[in-house]
Amino acid sequence: MALAIVDTNTDFYRVSLDYERELLHRSELVLTGSAGLTFVYLLVTLHGQGKGSPEDFFRQELPVPVLGLRADFPLGDRIGARAFIAGGGLPPVNSLRKEGGTVYLSQAHADAGVSVIYRITRAVEAEAGYRLTYFFQHESSHEDDNTFQLIDNAFRLGLNFRF
């Protein structure tokens, strides 16, 4: 019996463009809603027996609509707390691409987090906190039937720019 070792390398990143609108502004709470689009780059490569087999999911990607809600709690002139939730998705849709037939894509995104914010300037803030990210993608065609799920949670440090 031969033992086969398989190694996986996954390149994953997401680019989003959001429009934000302040929904409520009180001294103890600021609620902001957002609507936007997000695009995922996903390339998975399996390595085994000296060969690599890449699966380029990004070729079938479509921009996905995402809605969000953020609550900011001012704690001082420059410091505050933040909680947010965002998510969106696509039902199974024709990706307008062919791979052994029409490729159908369904996708879901969800993010949630809590953090402490330090406002450096009106347009720049530093952020430290916990974030949970969920991503699900299913692609199907006559040739393939691929499902990918990512659940990630971690402490996060960030620098936010607004314009």
N, C-alpha and C positions, 0 to 999 in steps of 0.2 A: 504494500500500500504506500503510495507516494503522498507526501505532504506538500500541498501548494500554499505558498504564502502570497497574500494579496495585500497591497498597500493602496490607500485611497488618498488623493489630493483634491481638495475642494476649494475653488476660488469663488468667493461669494461677496458681492457688494451691492449696495442699493443707492440709487440717486433719486432724490425727491424734489419736487417743486411744489410749494404750498402757498396758498393765500390765507392770511390770518385776519380775523376781524374780532375786535373787542366786543363782547356781548354784555358784560356787566363790569362796572368799575365802582368799587366801594373802598373805603380806607382799609378794611380788613380782608378784602377778597377782590381779585380781578379774574374774570372768566374770559377766555379767548377760544373761539372756534376756528377751525381750519378746514380747508378743502384743497385737495391737490391731486397730483399724479406721482406715482413712483414707478421706477424701472429697475429690474433686478438683472444683474450679470451673474450667471451661474455656469461654471465650467467644472465638471467632475471628471477626474482621470483615475482609472484603475490601473495599477501596475502589478504585474505578476509574471513570473517566468521570463524576466528580461524584456518584456514588451509593455507598452503603454497603450491604453484604449480610452481616448478622450470622448466625452459626451458633452457637446456644446449646446446646453439648454438655452443660452442667451439668444440663439438664432430664431427661436420661436416666441420670444418674449414680446409682450405688449405692455404699454403703459397701463397701470392699474389705478383706479380712483380710490382715494383714501380720505376719510373724515376723521377729525380729531377734536378733543376738548382738553383744555389746559386750565388749571386753577393755580393762581399765584397768590401767596399769602405774604404780604410785606411784613418784615420783622424789624425793620429799621430803614434808614435812608438808602443804604446800598445792599442790604442783605435780606433774603427772603427764603421761603420754602415753596416748592412746586410739586404738583401731582399732575400726571397727564395720562390720557388713554387715546389711542388712535387705531384705526383699522379700516380695512376695505378688502375688496376682492373682485374676481370675475367668475361668473358661472362658466360652464364649458362653452367656449366660443371657438369659431374658426380663426386660427392664428394667421390666416392668409399665406401660409407656407406649406410646402410639400416635402414629405419625407416618406416615400413609399405610400403616398396618398395624402390627403388633407390632414394636417396636424391640428388637433383640438386641444385647447389649453384651458385649465381652470387654476385659479390661484387665490390665496388668502394671505393677508398680512394682519398682524396685531402687535401693538407695542403698548407698554404701560411702564410707569416709573414714578419714583419720588426722589427729590433731590434738594440740596441747599444751593442757592444762587447768590453770587456776589456780583453786583453791577459795577463794572469798571468804568464805562462811559454809558451814555444813553443808548448806544448801538452795540456795545460789546459787553458780554457777561461771561463769567466763569461758572461752571456747574459741576457739582460732585454728588453722586447718588447711585441708586440701584435702578437697573433697567431690565425688563423682560421683553424678549422679542420672539415672536412666533411667525414662521413662514411655511406655507404649504403650496406645493405645485404638482399638478397632474397633467401630463401630456400623453395624448394617445393618437395613434395613426394605425394604418394597416401594418406598418413595420415595427412600431414600438408601443410600449405601454409603460411609461416611467412615472414614478411617484417619488417626490422628495419632500421631506419634512425637517425643519430646523426649529429647535427650541433652545434658546440661549438666554442666560441670565447672568448678570455680573455687575460689579461695582464699576461705575463709569465716571471718567473725568472728561469735561468738554469745555470748549470755548465757542460761544454762540455769537454770530454776527447778524444784525438786522439792518436791512436797508429799505 
